[in-house]
Amino acid sequence: MNTQPTDSIPQSYEQLTLAMGCFWNPEALFGQFAGVIQTATGYAGGTTTHPTYRNLGDHSESIEITFHPQEISLEQLLCCFWEHHRPEAINGYKGRQYMSLLLSRNVEQYEIMVRVQQQYAPQSIHTEILPYTDFTRAEERHQKYYLQRKPELLKQGIEHLGTQENLFHSMIGARLNAWAKGYVSRADIVQEVQKNEYNNVTKRQQYEILEWIQQIPQEQ
């Protein structure tokens, strides 16, 4: 596992760290959106050093979203956050493992979080907004959980991206995980690939990925 500082991403990208219960579904939920560059599951919001799934301490299951603010705004992501969970229903369940939580990286993020929170009151008042300190990636078995439950899809994705790590850190990995959960269609992914919106993918890889996705049976 590793902790990823905000300054490790390109300046044109932003990151949002949040918790809304079990982290498997939220990673797939946010992985569907154009403008989301990368998703990861992990542990955040607490003080325990070196948290793991079996030893979270006071951390919560969280996800980290890397996004391009010119394609999808922080406000849009926050609206999705509050529209897809009930904070009062998860807070305190299993201690702090499942919490409704937002971690602000700067004053601007904090102000936007508070403003959008007010739009979803009164249920949103149960969400904690805390300063971001760090994010520790969860074990590999918790990354792209729904994609991993489709072995053949996972295998072919790894073949096209080179390694499982490359797949899990890529935009195509985020979309395939969302697809495996049912949040996005094959046609949506094909259209996005055709628009040349994938980062860190060569033209040849892009062509091969497009050809591969178009041949996958819809029930995948």
Secondary structure, DSSP 8 states (H G I E B T S, - for coil): --B--GGGS-TT-EEEEEEESSSHHHHHHHTTSTTEEEEEEEEESS--SS-BTTB-TT-EEEEEEEE-TTTS-HHHHHHHHHHT--HHHHTBTTBTTS-EEEEESSHHHHHHHHHHHHHTTTGGGGSEEEE---EEE--GGGTTHHHHTSHHHHHHHHHHHSSHHHHHTSHHHHHHHHHHHTSS-HHHHHHHHHTT--TT--HHHHHHHHHHHHHS-TT-
